[in-house]
Amino acid sequence: MVRIDTVVINAADARRAAEFWGEALGYIPRSEGALTLVPENGDGPAVNLDETDRAHLDLRVANAAEQQAEVERLIALGARRVEWEYPDGANFVVLADTEGNPFCVVNADGE
């Protein structure tokens, strides 16, 4: 089953934005100095502040088979594949919703 794993927020000053969102949501850095924040109690999606990437959702699935099934299901619902330059070993697929907003379907086990 697909679920929201991370909300990526574009920020001109990612450190300042991380401080704001951390306080606003009661989130803490995933690791020392990280620009990825997580709920202190572990319940809810992470928030990643990024100075170069567009705002988007990362949807998480358990494995490669589930990733393929979810990509096909989302395309059937109206999503479309986005041309993307994937790094070697990428564990994500980039799609766009019906309004053209990008999002990723991430394979949690990294296959």
Backbone as XML, in Angstrom:
<?xml version="1.0"?>
<chain id="A" units="angstrom">
  <residue number="1" name="MET">
    <atom name="N" x="0.844" y="-1.182" z="0.000"/>
    <atom name="CA" x="0.000" y="0.000" z="0.000"/>
    <atom name="C" x="0.888" y="1.245" z="0.000"/>
  </residue>
  <residue number="2" name="VAL">
    <atom name="N" x="0.577" y="2.182" z="-0.857"/>
    <atom name="CA" x="1.331" y="3.426" z="-0.959"/>
    <atom name="C" x="0.934" y="4.365" z="0.185"/>
  </residue>
  <residue number="3" name="ARG">
    <atom name="N" x="1.939" y="5.101" z="0.696"/>
    <atom name="CA" x="1.667" y="6.100" z="1.731"/>
    <atom name="C" x="2.639" y="7.251" z="1.571"/>
  </residue>
  <residue number="4" name="ILE">
    <atom name="N" x="2.279" y="8.410" z="2.113"/>
    <atom name="CA" x="3.181" y="9.557" z="2.049"/>
    <atom name="C" x="4.357" y="9.279" z="2.978"/>
  </residue>
  <residue number="5" name="ASP">
    <atom name="N" x="5.560" y="9.328" z="2.422"/>
    <atom name="CA" x="6.772" y="9.125" z="3.199"/>
    <atom name="C" x="7.421" y="10.460" z="3.530"/>
  </residue>
  <residue number="6" name="THR">
    <atom name="N" x="7.560" y="11.329" z="2.512"/>
    <atom name="CA" x="8.254" y="12.599" z="2.691"/>
    <atom name="C" x="7.559" y="13.690" z="1.884"/>
  </residue>
  <residue number="7" name="VAL">
    <atom name="N" x="7.453" y="14.864" z="2.490"/>
    <atom name="CA" x="7.013" y="16.064" z="1.797"/>
    <atom name="C" x="8.277" y="16.885" z="1.559"/>
  </residue>
  <residue number="8" name="VAL">
    <atom name="N" x="8.602" y="17.132" z="0.287"/>
    <atom name="CA" x="9.774" y="17.921" z="-0.061"/>
    <atom name="C" x="9.320" y="19.355" z="-0.306"/>
  </residue>
  <residue number="9" name="ILE">
    <atom name="N" x="9.944" y="20.284" z="0.404"/>
    <atom name="CA" x="9.591" y="21.699" z="0.291"/>
    <atom name="C" x="10.789" y="22.450" z="-0.267"/>
  </residue>
  <residue number="10" name="ASN">
    <atom name="N" x="10.577" y="23.177" z="-1.352"/>
    <atom name="CA" x="11.635" y="24.008" z="-1.916"/>
    <atom name="C" x="11.816" y="25.232" z="-1.032"/>
  </residue>
  <residue number="11" name="ALA">
    <atom name="N" x="13.069" y="25.574" z="-0.743"/>
    <atom name="CA" x="13.353" y="26.711" z="0.133"/>
    <atom name="C" x="14.632" y="27.396" z="-0.324"/>
  </residue>
  <residue number="12" name="ALA">
    <atom name="N" x="14.601" y="28.727" z="-0.417"/>
    <atom name="CA" x="15.798" y="29.484" z="-0.774"/>
    <atom name="C" x="16.850" y="29.360" z="0.325"/>
  </residue>
  <residue number="13" name="ASP">
    <atom name="N" x="16.420" y="29.311" z="1.582"/>
    <atom name="CA" x="17.309" y="29.131" z="2.730"/>
    <atom name="C" x="16.815" y="27.913" z="3.503"/>
  </residue>
  <residue number="14" name="ALA">
    <atom name="N" x="17.317" y="26.749" z="3.113"/>
    <atom name="CA" x="16.814" y="25.490" z="3.665"/>
    <atom name="C" x="17.042" y="25.384" z="5.169"/>
  </residue>
  <residue number="15" name="ARG">
    <atom name="N" x="18.145" y="25.880" z="5.679"/>
    <atom name="CA" x="18.399" y="25.813" z="7.127"/>
    <atom name="C" x="17.362" y="26.629" z="7.894"/>
  </residue>
  <residue number="16" name="ARG">
    <atom name="N" x="17.105" y="27.841" z="7.427"/>
    <atom name="CA" x="16.099" y="28.688" z="8.092"/>
    <atom name="C" x="14.729" y="28.034" z="8.007"/>
  </residue>
  <residue number="17" name="ALA">
    <atom name="N" x="14.391" y="27.489" z="6.836"/>
    <atom name="CA" x="13.100" y="26.824" z="6.667"/>
    <atom name="C" x="12.996" y="25.593" z="7.566"/>
  </residue>
  <residue number="18" name="ALA">
    <atom name="N" x="14.097" y="24.850" z="7.726"/>
    <atom name="CA" x="14.087" y="23.677" z="8.600"/>
    <atom name="C" x="13.821" y="24.088" z="10.045"/>
  </residue>
  <residue number="19" name="GLU">
    <atom name="N" x="14.424" y="25.185" z="10.474"/>
    <atom name="CA" x="14.163" y="25.672" z="11.833"/>
    <atom name="C" x="12.693" y="26.040" z="11.996"/>
  </residue>
  <residue number="20" name="PHE">
    <atom name="N" x="12.142" y="26.757" z="11.001"/>
    <atom name="CA" x="10.740" y="27.157" z="11.068"/>
    <atom name="C" x="9.824" y="25.940" z="11.124"/>
  </residue>
  <residue number="21" name="TRP">
    <atom name="N" x="9.980" y="25.020" z="10.142"/>
    <atom name="CA" x="9.080" y="23.879" z="10.074"/>
    <atom name="C" x="9.259" y="22.937" z="11.252"/>
  </residue>
  <residue number="22" name="GLY">
    <atom name="N" x="10.469" y="22.834" z="11.755"/>
    <atom name="CA" x="10.695" y="22.017" z="12.942"/>
    <atom name="C" x="9.901" y="22.534" z="14.130"/>
  </residue>
  <residue number="23" name="GLU">
    <atom name="N" x="9.963" y="23.837" z="14.348"/>
    <atom name="CA" x="9.207" y="24.456" z="15.443"/>
    <atom name="C" x="7.704" y="24.404" z="15.170"/>
  </residue>
  <residue number="24" name="ALA">
    <atom name="N" x="7.315" y="24.703" z="13.929"/>
    <atom name="CA" x="5.891" y="24.752" z="13.594"/>
    <atom name="C" x="5.210" y="23.397" z="13.765"/>
  </residue>
  <residue number="25" name="LEU">
    <atom name="N" x="5.917" y="22.326" z="13.404"/>
    <atom name="CA" x="5.319" y="20.989" z="13.419"/>
    <atom name="C" x="5.731" y="20.138" z="14.617"/>
  </residue>
  <residue number="26" name="GLY">
    <atom name="N" x="6.699" y="20.628" z="15.401"/>
    <atom name="CA" x="7.214" y="19.812" z="16.492"/>
    <atom name="C" x="8.069" y="18.669" z="15.970"/>
  </residue>
  <residue number="27" name="TYR">
    <atom name="N" x="8.736" y="18.879" z="14.832"/>
    <atom name="CA" x="9.590" y="17.871" z="14.214"/>
    <atom name="C" x="11.039" y="18.099" z="14.653"/>
  </residue>
  <residue number="28" name="ILE">
    <atom name="N" x="11.842" y="17.054" z="14.534"/>
    <atom name="CA" x="13.256" y="17.129" z="14.872"/>
    <atom name="C" x="14.080" y="16.683" z="13.666"/>
  </residue>
  <residue number="29" name="PRO">
    <atom name="N" x="15.360" y="17.094" z="13.584"/>
    <atom name="CA" x="16.205" y="16.641" z="12.470"/>
    <atom name="C" x="16.375" y="15.124" z="12.500"/>
  </residue>
  <residue number="30" name="ARG">
    <atom name="N" x="16.355" y="14.521" z="11.325"/>
    <atom name="CA" x="16.554" y="13.067" z="11.222"/>
    <atom name="C" x="17.928" y="12.681" z="11.774"/>
  </residue>
  <residue number="31" name="SER">
    <atom name="N" x="18.925" y="13.524" z="11.527"/>
    <atom name="CA" x="20.266" y="13.333" z="12.072"/>
    <atom name="C" x="20.879" y="14.718" z="12.271"/>
  </residue>
  <residue number="32" name="GLU">
    <atom name="N" x="22.013" y="14.761" z="12.935"/>
    <atom name="CA" x="22.668" y="16.038" z="13.244"/>
    <atom name="C" x="22.869" y="16.866" z="11.980"/>
  </residue>
  <residue number="33" name="GLY">
    <atom name="N" x="22.368" y="18.088" z="11.996"/>
    <atom name="CA" x="22.537" y="19.004" z="10.874"/>
    <atom name="C" x="21.702" y="18.680" z="9.646"/>
  </residue>
  <residue number="34" name="ALA">
    <atom name="N" x="20.834" y="17.687" z="9.730"/>
    <atom name="CA" x="20.046" y="17.258" z="8.570"/>
    <atom name="C" x="18.984" y="18.281" z="8.216"/>
  </residue>
  <residue number="35" name="LEU">
    <atom name="N" x="18.671" y="18.335" z="6.935"/>
    <atom name="CA" x="17.585" y="19.184" z="6.452"/>
    <atom name="C" x="16.331" y="18.356" z="6.229"/>
  </residue>
  <residue number="36" name="THR">
    <atom name="N" x="16.328" y="17.152" z="6.767"/>
    <atom name="CA" x="15.134" y="16.312" z="6.775"/>
    <atom name="C" x="14.655" y="16.213" z="8.213"/>
  </residue>
  <residue number="37" name="LEU">
    <atom name="N" x="13.394" y="16.585" z="8.401"/>
    <atom name="CA" x="12.792" y="16.593" z="9.735"/>
    <atom name="C" x="11.811" y="15.440" z="9.855"/>
  </residue>
  <residue number="38" name="VAL">
    <atom name="N" x="11.718" y="14.888" z="11.044"/>
    <atom name="CA" x="10.798" y="13.785" z="11.298"/>
    <atom name="C" x="10.008" y="14.077" z="12.564"/>
  </residue>
  <residue number="39" name="PRO">
    <atom name="N" x="8.811" y="13.509" z="12.667"/>
    <atom name="CA" x="8.037" y="13.695" z="13.888"/>
    <atom name="C" x="8.795" y="13.108" z="15.075"/>
  </residue>
  <residue number="40" name="GLU">
    <atom name="N" x="8.819" y="13.831" z="16.167"/>
    <atom name="CA" x="9.533" y="13.350" z="17.350"/>
    <atom name="C" x="8.990" y="12.011" z="17.827"/>
  </residue>
  <residue number="41" name="ASN">
    <atom name="N" x="7.673" y="11.817" z="17.685"/>
    <atom name="CA" x="7.058" y="10.561" z="18.127"/>
    <atom name="C" x="7.064" y="9.493" z="17.036"/>
  </residue>
  <residue number="42" name="GLY">
    <atom name="N" x="7.620" y="9.812" z="15.852"/>
    <atom name="CA" x="7.712" y="8.837" z="14.774"/>
    <atom name="C" x="6.439" y="8.644" z="13.977"/>
  </residue>
  <residue number="43" name="ASP">
    <atom name="N" x="5.387" y="9.403" z="14.274"/>
    <atom name="CA" x="4.101" y="9.223" z="13.615"/>
    <atom name="C" x="3.846" y="10.314" z="12.590"/>
  </residue>
  <residue number="44" name="GLY">
    <atom name="N" x="4.024" y="10.006" z="11.317"/>
    <atom name="CA" x="3.751" y="10.967" z="10.259"/>
    <atom name="C" x="4.879" y="11.032" z="9.256"/>
  </residue>
  <residue number="45" name="PRO">
    <atom name="N" x="4.642" y="11.723" z="8.152"/>
    <atom name="CA" x="5.655" y="11.810" z="7.103"/>
    <atom name="C" x="6.807" y="12.721" z="7.505"/>
  </residue>
  <residue number="46" name="ALA">
    <atom name="N" x="7.954" y="12.495" z="6.881"/>
    <atom name="CA" x="9.111" y="13.371" z="7.051"/>
    <atom name="C" x="8.903" y="14.621" z="6.203"/>
  </residue>
  <residue number="47" name="VAL">
    <atom name="N" x="9.643" y="15.677" z="6.526"/>
    <atom name="CA" x="9.668" y="16.909" z="5.733"/>
    <atom name="C" x="11.121" y="17.157" z="5.360"/>
  </residue>
  <residue number="48" name="ASN">
    <atom name="N" x="11.389" y="17.304" z="4.061"/>
    <atom name="CA" x="12.743" y="17.575" z="3.586"/>
    <atom name="C" x="12.772" y="18.966" z="2.984"/>
  </residue>
  <residue number="49" name="LEU">
    <atom name="N" x="13.713" y="19.807" z="3.414"/>
    <atom name="CA" x="13.878" y="21.154" z="2.884"/>
    <atom name="C" x="15.006" y="21.112" z="1.866"/>
  </residue>
  <residue number="50" name="ASP">
    <atom name="N" x="14.731" y="21.563" z="0.657"/>
    <atom name="CA" x="15.671" y="21.409" z="-0.444"/>
    <atom name="C" x="15.774" y="22.707" z="-1.226"/>
  </residue>
  <residue number="51" name="GLU">
    <atom name="N" x="16.990" y="23.157" z="-1.448"/>
    <atom name="CA" x="17.208" y="24.418" z="-2.159"/>
    <atom name="C" x="17.211" y="24.248" z="-3.672"/>
  </residue>
  <residue number="52" name="THR">
    <atom name="N" x="17.238" y="23.013" z="-4.167"/>
    <atom name="CA" x="17.323" y="22.807" z="-5.618"/>
    <atom name="C" x="16.140" y="22.065" z="-6.220"/>
  </residue>
  <residue number="53" name="ASP">
    <atom name="N" x="15.417" y="21.307" z="-5.438"/>
    <atom name="CA" x="14.335" y="20.479" z="-5.961"/>
    <atom name="C" x="12.994" y="21.187" z="-5.806"/>
  </residue>
  <residue number="54" name="ARG">
    <atom name="N" x="12.063" y="20.888" z="-6.709"/>
    <atom name="CA" x="10.703" y="21.435" z="-6.609"/>
    <atom name="C" x="9.965" y="20.783" z="-5.451"/>
  </residue>
  <residue number="55" name="ALA">
    <atom name="N" x="8.989" y="21.485" z="-4.940"/>
    <atom name="CA" x="8.130" y="20.906" z="-3.901"/>
    <atom name="C" x="7.389" y="19.708" z="-4.482"/>
  </residue>
  <residue number="56" name="HIS">
    <atom name="N" x="7.361" y="18.611" z="-3.721"/>
    <atom name="CA" x="6.672" y="17.410" z="-4.182"/>
    <atom name="C" x="6.507" y="16.418" z="-3.038"/>
  </residue>
  <residue number="57" name="LEU">
    <atom name="N" x="5.710" y="15.397" z="-3.276"/>
    <atom name="CA" x="5.531" y="14.304" z="-2.330"/>
    <atom name="C" x="6.381" y="13.122" z="-2.760"/>
  </residue>
  <residue number="58" name="ASP">
    <atom name="N" x="6.928" y="12.413" z="-1.784"/>
    <atom name="CA" x="7.519" y="11.102" z="-2.016"/>
    <atom name="C" x="6.560" y="10.088" z="-1.419"/>
  </residue>
  <residue number="59" name="LEU">
    <atom name="N" x="6.060" y="9.188" z="-2.251"/>
    <atom name="CA" x="5.169" y="8.124" z="-1.798"/>
    <atom name="C" x="6.001" y="6.859" z="-1.622"/>
  </residue>
  <residue number="60" name="ARG">
    <atom name="N" x="5.810" y="6.177" z="-0.521"/>
    <atom name="CA" x="6.627" y="5.011" z="-0.185"/>
    <atom name="C" x="5.847" y="3.708" z="-0.378"/>
  </residue>
  <residue number="61" name="VAL">
    <atom name="N" x="6.533" y="2.732" z="-0.956"/>
    <atom name="CA" x="6.002" y="1.372" z="-1.081"/>
    <atom name="C" x="7.053" y="0.413" z="-0.542"/>
  </residue>
  <residue number="62" name="ALA">
    <atom name="N" x="6.656" y="-0.825" z="-0.290"/>
    <atom name="CA" x="7.528" y="-1.771" z="0.407"/>
    <atom name="C" x="8.628" y="-2.384" z="-0.446"/>
  </residue>
  <residue number="63" name="ASN">
    <atom name="N" x="8.356" y="-2.598" z="-1.746"/>
    <atom name="CA" x="9.332" y="-3.324" z="-2.566"/>
    <atom name="C" x="9.121" y="-3.012" z="-4.046"/>
  </residue>
  <residue number="64" name="ALA">
    <atom name="N" x="9.976" y="-3.600" z="-4.888"/>
    <atom name="CA" x="9.934" y="-3.315" z="-6.326"/>
    <atom name="C" x="8.620" y="-3.747" z="-6.972"/>
  </residue>
  <residue number="65" name="ALA">
    <atom name="N" x="8.091" y="-4.883" z="-6.571"/>
    <atom name="CA" x="6.831" y="-5.359" z="-7.154"/>
    <atom name="C" x="5.690" y="-4.409" z="-6.802"/>
  </residue>
  <residue number="66" name="GLU">
    <atom name="N" x="5.658" y="-3.971" z="-5.564"/>
    <atom name="CA" x="4.609" y="-3.030" z="-5.152"/>
    <atom name="C" x="4.799" y="-1.684" z="-5.849"/>
  </residue>
  <residue number="67" name="GLN">
    <atom name="N" x="6.041" y="-1.278" z="-6.041"/>
    <atom name="CA" x="6.313" y="-0.023" z="-6.748"/>
    <atom name="C" x="5.739" y="-0.084" z="-8.163"/>
  </residue>
  <residue number="68" name="GLN">
    <atom name="N" x="6.016" y="-1.162" z="-8.883"/>
    <atom name="CA" x="5.511" y="-1.317" z="-10.246"/>
    <atom name="C" x="3.991" y="-1.299" z="-10.269"/>
  </residue>
  <residue number="69" name="ALA">
    <atom name="N" x="3.361" y="-2.015" z="-9.344"/>
    <atom name="CA" x="1.897" y="-2.058" z="-9.285"/>
    <atom name="C" x="1.323" y="-0.679" z="-8.992"/>
  </residue>
  <residue number="70" name="GLU">
    <atom name="N" x="1.932" y="0.054" z="-8.079"/>
    <atom name="CA" x="1.426" y="1.388" z="-7.733"/>
    <atom name="C" x="1.632" y="2.373" z="-8.875"/>
  </residue>
  <residue number="71" name="VAL">
    <atom name="N" x="2.768" y="2.291" z="-9.546"/>
    <atom name="CA" x="3.003" y="3.164" z="-10.704"/>
    <atom name="C" x="1.926" y="2.918" z="-11.750"/>
  </residue>
  <residue number="72" name="GLU">
    <atom name="N" x="1.650" y="1.658" z="-12.045"/>
    <atom name="CA" x="0.610" y="1.330" z="-13.022"/>
    <atom name="C" x="-0.764" y="1.813" z="-12.563"/>
  </residue>
  <residue number="73" name="ARG">
    <atom name="N" x="-1.073" y="1.634" z="-11.279"/>
    <atom name="CA" x="-2.366" y="2.081" z="-10.735"/>
    <atom name="C" x="-2.493" y="3.599" z="-10.828"/>
  </residue>
  <residue number="74" name="LEU">
    <atom name="N" x="-1.437" y="4.313" z="-10.481"/>
    <atom name="CA" x="-1.481" y="5.775" z="-10.511"/>
    <atom name="C" x="-1.601" y="6.302" z="-11.940"/>
  </residue>
  <residue number="75" name="ILE">
    <atom name="N" x="-0.925" y="5.655" z="-12.868"/>
    <atom name="CA" x="-1.050" y="6.045" z="-14.278"/>
    <atom name="C" x="-2.485" y="5.806" z="-14.750"/>
  </residue>
  <residue number="76" name="ALA">
    <atom name="N" x="-3.082" y="4.702" z="-14.339"/>
    <atom name="CA" x="-4.477" y="4.432" z="-14.703"/>
    <atom name="C" x="-5.423" y="5.486" z="-14.130"/>
  </residue>
  <residue number="77" name="LEU">
    <atom name="N" x="-5.039" y="6.093" z="-13.006"/>
    <atom name="CA" x="-5.857" y="7.151" z="-12.391"/>
    <atom name="C" x="-5.653" y="8.519" z="-13.046"/>
  </residue>
  <residue number="78" name="GLY">
    <atom name="N" x="-4.638" y="8.629" z="-13.935"/>
    <atom name="CA" x="-4.416" y="9.889" z="-14.636"/>
    <atom name="C" x="-3.023" y="10.470" z="-14.485"/>
  </residue>
  <residue number="79" name="ALA">
    <atom name="N" x="-2.169" y="9.846" z="-13.680"/>
    <atom name="CA" x="-0.783" y="10.318" z="-13.576"/>
    <atom name="C" x="-0.059" y="10.010" z="-14.885"/>
  </residue>
  <residue number="80" name="ARG">
    <atom name="N" x="1.092" y="10.640" z="-15.072"/>
    <atom name="CA" x="1.911" y="10.349" z="-16.248"/>
    <atom name="C" x="3.374" y="10.276" z="-15.825"/>
  </residue>
  <residue number="81" name="ARG">
    <atom name="N" x="4.135" y="9.521" z="-16.586"/>
    <atom name="CA" x="5.581" y="9.439" z="-16.331"/>
    <atom name="C" x="6.228" y="10.767" z="-16.713"/>
  </residue>
  <residue number="82" name="VAL">
    <atom name="N" x="7.250" y="11.143" z="-15.967"/>
    <atom name="CA" x="8.010" y="12.360" z="-16.230"/>
    <atom name="C" x="9.394" y="11.949" z="-16.706"/>
  </residue>
  <residue number="83" name="GLU">
    <atom name="N" x="9.862" y="12.575" z="-17.785"/>
    <atom name="CA" x="11.232" y="12.313" z="-18.226"/>
    <atom name="C" x="12.159" y="12.819" z="-17.137"/>
  </residue>
  <residue number="84" name="TRP">
    <atom name="N" x="13.069" y="11.957" z="-16.712"/>
    <atom name="CA" x="13.927" y="12.287" z="-15.587"/>
    <atom name="C" x="15.284" y="11.643" z="-15.798"/>
  </residue>
  <residue number="85" name="GLU">
    <atom name="N" x="16.327" y="12.301" z="-15.395"/>
    <atom name="CA" x="17.659" y="11.719" z="-15.450"/>
    <atom name="C" x="17.906" y="11.024" z="-14.116"/>
  </residue>
  <residue number="86" name="TYR">
    <atom name="N" x="17.722" y="9.718" z="-14.118"/>
    <atom name="CA" x="17.840" y="8.929" z="-12.893"/>
    <atom name="C" x="19.298" y="8.591" z="-12.597"/>
  </residue>
  <residue number="87" name="PRO">
    <atom name="N" x="19.708" y="8.690" z="-11.335"/>
    <atom name="CA" x="21.056" y="8.225" z="-10.984"/>
    <atom name="C" x="21.113" y="6.700" z="-11.021"/>
  </residue>
  <residue number="88" name="ASP">
    <atom name="N" x="22.298" y="6.146" z="-11.125"/>
    <atom name="CA" x="22.456" y="4.695" z="-11.085"/>
    <atom name="C" x="21.857" y="4.163" z="-9.786"/>
  </residue>
  <residue number="89" name="GLY">
    <atom name="N" x="21.121" y="3.069" z="-9.893"/>
    <atom name="CA" x="20.555" y="2.441" z="-8.715"/>
    <atom name="C" x="19.391" y="3.185" z="-8.094"/>
  </residue>
  <residue number="90" name="ALA">
    <atom name="N" x="18.775" y="4.093" z="-8.839"/>
    <atom name="CA" x="17.656" y="4.873" z="-8.299"/>
    <atom name="C" x="16.550" y="3.943" z="-7.804"/>
  </residue>
  <residue number="91" name="ASN">
    <atom name="N" x="15.982" y="4.273" z="-6.657"/>
    <atom name="CA" x="14.895" y="3.472" z="-6.085"/>
    <atom name="C" x="13.558" y="4.199" z="-6.189"/>
  </residue>
  <residue number="92" name="PHE">
    <atom name="N" x="13.469" y="5.178" z="-7.084"/>
    <atom name="CA" x="12.251" y="5.972" z="-7.224"/>
    <atom name="C" x="11.863" y="6.113" z="-8.691"/>
  </residue>
  <residue number="93" name="VAL">
    <atom name="N" x="10.565" y="6.365" z="-8.891"/>
    <atom name="CA" x="10.014" y="6.647" z="-10.219"/>
    <atom name="C" x="9.328" y="8.001" z="-10.113"/>
  </residue>
  <residue number="94" name="VAL">
    <atom name="N" x="9.595" y="8.890" z="-11.063"/>
    <atom name="CA" x="8.994" y="10.219" z="-11.055"/>
    <atom name="C" x="7.767" y="10.222" z="-11.951"/>
  </residue>
  <residue number="95" name="LEU">
    <atom name="N" x="6.651" y="10.636" z="-11.359"/>
    <atom name="CA" x="5.392" y="10.783" z="-12.084"/>
    <atom name="C" x="4.904" y="12.215" z="-11.887"/>
  </residue>
  <residue number="96" name="ALA">
    <atom name="N" x="3.873" y="12.583" z="-12.622"/>
    <atom name="CA" x="3.199" y="13.863" z="-12.414"/>
    <atom name="C" x="1.713" y="13.587" z="-12.260"/>
  </residue>
  <residue number="97" name="ASP">
    <atom name="N" x="1.067" y="14.357" z="-11.396"/>
    <atom name="CA" x="-0.375" y="14.184" z="-11.205"/>
    <atom name="C" x="-1.130" y="14.812" z="-12.363"/>
  </residue>
  <residue number="98" name="THR">
    <atom name="N" x="-2.425" y="14.849" z="-12.294"/>
    <atom name="CA" x="-3.260" y="15.363" z="-13.382"/>
    <atom name="C" x="-3.075" y="16.851" z="-13.622"/>
  </residue>
  <residue number="99" name="GLU">
    <atom name="N" x="-2.462" y="17.566" z="-12.658"/>
    <atom name="CA" x="-2.192" y="18.995" z="-12.814"/>
    <atom name="C" x="-0.745" y="19.277" z="-13.195"/>
  </residue>
  <residue number="100" name="GLY">
    <atom name="N" x="0.045" y="18.218" z="-13.378"/>
    <atom name="CA" x="1.443" y="18.379" z="-13.751"/>
    <atom name="C" x="2.398" y="18.484" z="-12.578"/>
  </residue>
  <residue number="101" name="ASN">
    <atom name="N" x="1.906" y="18.309" z="-11.360"/>
    <atom name="CA" x="2.765" y="18.376" z="-10.177"/>
    <atom name="C" x="3.549" y="17.076" z="-10.046"/>
  </residue>
  <residue number="102" name="PRO">
    <atom name="N" x="4.880" y="17.165" z="-9.928"/>
    <atom name="CA" x="5.669" y="15.947" z="-9.834"/>
    <atom name="C" x="5.540" y="15.294" z="-8.464"/>
  </residue>
  <residue number="103" name="PHE">
    <atom name="N" x="5.720" y="13.974" z="-8.436"/>
    <atom name="CA" x="5.829" y="13.229" z="-7.189"/>
    <atom name="C" x="6.609" y="11.958" z="-7.491"/>
  </residue>
  <residue number="104" name="CYS">
    <atom name="N" x="7.138" y="11.341" z="-6.436"/>
    <atom name="CA" x="7.955" y="10.152" z="-6.597"/>
    <atom name="C" x="7.287" y="8.961" z="-5.918"/>
  </residue>
  <residue number="105" name="VAL">
    <atom name="N" x="7.461" y="7.795" z="-6.518"/>
    <atom name="CA" x="7.071" y="6.539" z="-5.885"/>
    <atom name="C" x="8.384" y="5.848" z="-5.533"/>
  </residue>
  <residue number="106" name="VAL">
    <atom name="N" x="8.655" y="5.741" z="-4.228"/>
    <atom name="CA" x="9.938" y="5.270" z="-3.717"/>
    <atom name="C" x="9.833" y="3.836" z="-3.223"/>
  </residue>
  <residue number="107" name="ASN">
    <atom name="N" x="10.731" y="2.996" z="-3.686"/>
    <atom name="CA" x="10.827" y="1.612" z="-3.242"/>
    <atom name="C" x="11.635" y="1.598" z="-1.949"/>
  </residue>
  <residue number="108" name="ALA">
    <atom name="N" x="11.006" y="1.317" z="-0.823"/>
    <atom name="CA" x="11.641" y="1.391" z="0.491"/>
    <atom name="C" x="12.781" y="0.392" z="0.664"/>
  </residue>
  <residue number="109" name="ASP">
    <atom name="N" x="12.709" y="-0.755" z="-0.005"/>
    <atom name="CA" x="13.801" y="-1.707" z="0.177"/>
    <atom name="C" x="14.936" y="-1.478" z="-0.823"/>
  </residue>
  <residue number="110" name="GLY">
    <atom name="N" x="14.785" y="-0.476" z="-1.675"/>
    <atom name="CA" x="15.864" y="-0.022" z="-2.542"/>
    <atom name="C" x="16.252" y="-0.900" z="-3.704"/>
  </residue>
  <residue number="111" name="GLU">
    <atom name="N" x="15.449" y="-1.918" z="-4.027"/>
    <atom name="CA" x="15.781" y="-2.784" z="-5.173"/>
    <atom name="C" x="15.772" y="-1.997" z="-6.463"/>
  </residue>
</chain>
